[in-house]
Amino acid sequence: MSDASQFTSSNPTRPLHYEEQELIRSLVSDILAKPILERTLANCRVVDMQDGGMGSIRFIQPERRVFGRTLVEAQYTDIDGVLVSITVNVDQEDQLFEVDFWKVDFSPLKRYPQPKDLLIKR
C-alpha cells in the first residue's frame, strides 16, 4: 500500500458504482458516522487499482495521502469457490483510502460480492 501518487491520467477516476457503495456501507456503517459516510460515498472519486481484475479501488483526494490503518476486514467465497479477502483501509487522517480485494488464487472476480455474502471480521 502506497500513496495515491502512483495514479496518473492513464488511471481515470470515476464515481463509485452502486454495488461498491452498498458493499462499503455494509462494512463500515457501524464504524463511521452515517452522515459523514453518506457524504463521502456520494461525492467521492475512485480509481480502479491494477490488481488483475479483483475489484480493488482507491479513493482520490487532491492532497497527498498514505495508508494509515485497516478499518475493517471481511471475506466471502466467489462463485468459483475461491476465497476472497476484502479490507477497507483509511489514510493517515482516517479518511477512506482504499477497498482492497485479494482473491487467494489471484484470478479476477467472477461476481462482485453482495452484503449478504460477507463474513465481517471486526
ZASE-432011 format. One record per atom (N, C-alpha, C, CB): x, z, y; residue in one letter. Coordinates in steps of 0.05 Angstrom, whole numbers, padded with zeros to 5 digits, always signed. Glycine has a CB too. Layout:
XZYA ...
This chain:
+00017+00000-00023M +00000+00000+00000M +00018+00000+00024M -00019+00024+00000M +00013-00019+00042S +00030-00021+00066S +00012-00023+00090S +00048-00046+00064S +00025-00029+00112D +00009-00032+00136D -00006-00058+00137D +00026-00028+00161D -00024-00061+00156A -00041-00085+00158A -00026-00109+00169A -00065-00079+00174A -00001-00105+00177S +00014-00128+00189S +00020-00150+00170S +00039-00117+00201S +00016-00146+00144Q +00021-00167+00124Q +00001-00189+00126Q +00021-00155+00096Q -00021-00185+00140F -00042-00205+00141F -00038-00223+00166F -00069-00192+00142F -00040-00249+00161T -00036-00268+00182T -00061-00286+00183T -00011-00285+00178T -00059-00307+00199S -00082-00325+00202S -00089-00339+00176S -00076-00346+00223S -00071-00338+00156S -00077-00350+00130S -00096-00332+00114S -00052-00355+00114S -00101-00308+00124N -00120-00290+00112N -00142-00285+00132N -00106-00263+00104N -00163-00302+00132P -00184-00299+00152P -00200-00273+00148P -00203-00323+00150P -00208-00262+00171T -00224-00238+00170T -00254-00246+00167T -00220-00220+00195T -00270-00227+00158R -00298-00232+00154R -00313-00205+00155R -00304-00247+00128R -00339-00206+00159P -00355-00181+00157P -00357-00174+00127P -00383-00184+00170P -00365-00149+00122L -00370-00140+00094L -00393-00155+00082L -00374-00110+00093L -00392-00162+00057H -00415-00172+00042H -00433-00149+00036H -00406-00186+00016H -00459-00155+00032Y -00479-00134+00027Y -00470-00117+00003Y -00506-00147+00021Y -00461-00129-00019E -00453-00115-00043E -00430-00096-00037E -00445-00134-00065E -00411-00104-00020E -00389-00087-00012E -00399-00062+00004E -00368-00102+00004E -00418-00067+00022Q -00429-00045+00037Q -00442-00025+00019Q -00449-00055+00058Q -00458-00035+00000E -00472-00017-00019E -00452-00001-00036E -00491-00033-00037E -00431-00014-00045L -00411+00000-00061L -00397+00022-00045L -00390-00021-00071L -00389+00015-00020I -00376+00035-00003I -00394+00058+00003I -00366+00022+00023I -00419+00052+00010R -00439+00074+00015R -00440+00093-00009R -00466+00062+00021R -00442+00081-00033S -00446+00098-00057S -00421+00115-00062S -00452+00081-00081S -00398+00105-00054L -00373+00120-00059L -00367+00142-00038L -00350+00101-00060L -00374+00137-00013V -00365+00155+00008V -00388+00169+00023V -00349+00140+00028V -00413+00164+00016S -00435+00176+00032S -00435+00206+00032S -00461+00166+00021S -00424+00219+00011D -00422+00248+00011D -00398+00259+00025D -00423+00258-00018D -00381+00241+00034I -00355+00249+00046I -00355+00244+00076I -00332+00234+00033I -00364+00220+00084L -00364+00212+00113L -00391+00216+00125L -00355+00183+00116L -00392+00223+00150A -00418+00227+00164A -00433+00200+00165A -00413+00238+00193A -00458+00201+00159K -00474+00177+00157K -00474+00159+00182K -00503+00184+00150K -00477+00170+00206P -00477+00153+00230P -00450+00138+00233P -00483+00169+00255P -00428+00152+00228I -00402+00140+00231I -00398+00119+00209I -00380+00161+00228I -00406+00125+00185L -00404+00106+00163L -00420+00081+00169L -00413+00119+00137L -00445+00084+00177E -00462+00061+00182E -00451+00044+00205E -00491+00070+00188E -00441+00056+00226R -00430+00041+00248R -00405+00026+00239R -00423+00060+00271R -00389+00039+00223T -00365+00026+00213T -00372+00002+00195T -00348+00046+00197T -00390+00006+00177L -00398-00016+00159L -00411-00039+00173L -00417-00006+00137L -00426-00034+00194A -00440-00055+00209A -00421-00071+00226A -00462-00043+00226A -00400-00059+00236N -00383-00072+00256N -00355-00080+00247N -00380-00054+00279N -00348-00072+00223C -00320-00077+00214C -00315-00106+00206C -00314-00059+00190C -00290-00112+00206R -00279-00137+00196R -00260-00130+00173R -00266-00155+00219R -00261-00147+00153V -00243-00142+00130V -00229-00168+00123V -00259-00131+00105V -00208-00165+00107V -00194-00188+00096V -00192-00184+00066V -00166-00192+00109V -00195-00205+00051D -00192-00204+00022D -00162-00201+00016D -00204-00229+00007D -00156-00182-00001M -00128-00178-00008M -00120-00197-00030M -00123-00148-00017M -00095-00204-00031Q -00085-00223-00051Q -00080-00207-00077Q -00060-00238-00042Q -00101-00204-00093D -00099-00187-00117D -00108-00202-00142D -00116-00162-00114D -00108-00228-00141G -00115-00244-00165G -00145-00245-00171G -00101-00233-00188G -00161-00240-00150G -00190-00242-00154G -00203-00216-00164G -00196-00263-00173G -00189-00193-00160M -00201-00168-00169M -00221-00156-00149M -00179-00148-00174M -00221-00166-00124G -00241-00157-00104G -00232-00137-00083G -00263-00144-00119G -00206-00132-00081S -00196-00113-00061S -00199-00124-00033S -00167-00106-00067S -00205-00106-00014I -00208-00114+00014I -00193-00093+00031I -00237-00115+00023I -00184-00103+00054R -00171-00085+00074R -00187-00087+00100R -00141-00093+00079R -00192-00064+00113F -00206-00062+00138F -00186-00069+00160F -00219-00034+00143F -00194-00086+00179I -00176-00095+00200I -00183-00081+00226I -00179-00125+00204I -00162-00071+00240Q -00164-00059+00266Q -00142-00071+00283Q -00161-00027+00264Q -00145-00071+00310P -00125-00083+00327P -00098-00067+00327P -00135-00085+00355P -00099-00041+00323E -00074-00026+00323E -00061-00025+00296E -00080+00003+00333E -00035-00019+00296R -00020-00017+00271R -00030+00007+00255R +00011-00015+00276R -00034+00003+00229R -00045+00025+00212R -00029+00026+00187R -00075+00021+00206R -00027+00049+00175V -00014+00053+00150V -00031+00070+00132V +00014+00065+00153V -00027+00067+00106F -00041+00083+00086F -00038+00113+00093F -00031+00077+00058F -00061+00127+00091G -00060+00156+00095G -00064+00171+00069G -00081+00164+00115G -00087+00166+00056R -00092+00181+00031R -00116+00167+00017R -00099+00210+00037R -00119+00174-00008T -00142+00165-00024T -00165+00183-00018T -00135+00164-00054T -00188+00171-00010L -00212+00187-00004L -00228+00192-00029L -00229+00172+00017L -00232+00172-00046V -00248+00175-00070V -00239+00154-00090V -00278+00172-00064V -00242+00161-00116E -00236+00142-00138E -00260+00139-00155E -00211+00152-00154E -00263+00116-00167A -00284+00110-00186A -00274+00090-00207A -00310+00100-00171A -00290+00087-00227Q -00284+00066-00247Q -00310+00056-00258Q -00266+00077-00269Q -00308+00032-00270Y -00331+00020-00284Y -00319+00001-00304Y -00351+00006-00265Y -00336-00008-00322T -00328-00028-00342T -00340-00055-00335T -00336-00020-00371T -00324-00075-00331D -00333-00102-00324D -00348-00114-00348D -00309-00121-00316D -00363-00135-00344I -00379-00146-00366I -00362-00157-00389I -00396-00168-00356I -00336-00161-00385D -00319-00169-00407D -00308-00146-00423D -00297-00187-00397D -00316-00121-00415G -00307-00097-00429G -00282-00085-00419G -00304-00104-00458G -00271-00096-00397V -00245-00086-00386V -00251-00065-00365V -00229-00110-00375V -00236-00043-00366L -00238-00022-00346L -00228-00030-00319L -00223+00003-00356L -00242-00023-00298V -00235-00028-00270V -00234-00002-00255V -00254-00048-00257V -00211+00003-00242S -00208+00026-00225S -00212+00018-00196S -00179+00039-00228S -00227+00035-00181I -00232+00029-00152I -00224+00054-00136I -00262+00022-00147I -00208+00049-00115T -00202+00071-00097T -00209+00063-00069T -00172+00079-00098T -00220+00082-00054V -00225+00078-00025V -00204+00094-00011V -00255+00087-00017V -00188+00080+00005N -00166+00093+00019N -00171+00093+00049N -00139+00079+00013N -00161+00114+00062V -00163+00116+00091V -00135+00114+00103V -00177+00142+00100V -00134+00108+00129D -00108+00106+00142D -00099+00134+00153D -00110+00086+00166D -00078+00133+00168Q -00066+00158+00179Q -00085+00173+00198Q -00040+00152+00193Q -00106+00159+00207E -00126+00171+00225E -00152+00177+00210E -00131+00153+00249E -00152+00175+00184D -00176+00180+00167D -00198+00159+00172D -00187+00207+00172D -00190+00135+00180Q -00209+00113+00183Q -00207+00095+00157Q -00203+00096+00208Q -00229+00083+00149L -00228+00066+00125L -00205+00046+00128L -00255+00051+00121L -00189+00044+00107F -00165+00027+00107F -00168+00005+00086F -00141+00044+00100F -00176+00012+00062E -00179-00009+00041E -00196+00001+00019E -00152-00018+00031E -00208-00018+00004V -00221-00013-00021V -00204-00029-00041V -00252-00021-00022V -00191-00014-00059D -00172-00026-00077D -00183-00026-00105D -00145-00011-00076D -00185-00050-00117F -00194-00054-00144F -00169-00059-00161F -00215-00077-00147F -00169-00048-00185W -00149-00054-00205W -00161-00057-00232W -00126-00032-00205W -00162-00081-00242K -00172-00087-00268K -00148-00084-00287K -00186-00115-00271K -00151-00067-00307V -00127-00059-00322V -00112-00082-00337V -00135-00039-00343V -00126-00104-00341D -00112-00127-00353D -00104-00148-00332D -00129-00140-00374D -00108-00141-00306F -00100-00158-00283F -00116-00184-00281F -00071-00165-00285F -00138-00186-00295S -00155-00210-00294S -00175-00208-00270S -00170-00215-00320S -00186-00230-00261P -00206-00229-00240P -00232-00215-00249P -00213-00257-00230P -00246-00203-00230L -00272-00191-00237L -00291-00212-00247L -00284-00177-00212L -00307-00205-00266K -00328-00222-00276K -00354-00217-00261K -00332-00219-00307K -00358-00191-00254R -00383-00183-00240R -00375-00161-00221R -00406-00175-00259R -00384-00164-00196Y -00379-00142-00176Y -00396-00118-00184Y -00385-00152-00147Y -00385-00094-00182P -00399-00071-00191P -00423-00063-00173P -00381-00047-00193P -00443-00053-00185Q -00466-00041-00171Q -00462-00011-00171Q -00494-00050-00183Q -00474+00003-00152P -00470+00033-00151P -00477+00046-00178P -00487+00044-00129P -00497+00037-00192K -00505+00049-00217K -00484+00046-00239K -00531+00037-00227K -00466+00027-00236D -00444+00023-00255D -00421+00043-00253D -00434-00005-00252D -00419+00057-00231L -00396+00072-00225L -00395+00100-00237L -00393+00075-00195L -00371+00108-00246L -00365+00135-00253L -00347+00145-00230L -00352+00138-00282L -00358+00162-00212I -00343+00171-00189I -00327+00196-00196I -00362+00176-00165I -00302+00196-00188K -00284+00219-00192K -00279+00232-00164K -00256+00211-00205K -00290+00255-00160R -00287+00269-00134R -00268+00292-00137R -00314+00278-00123R 
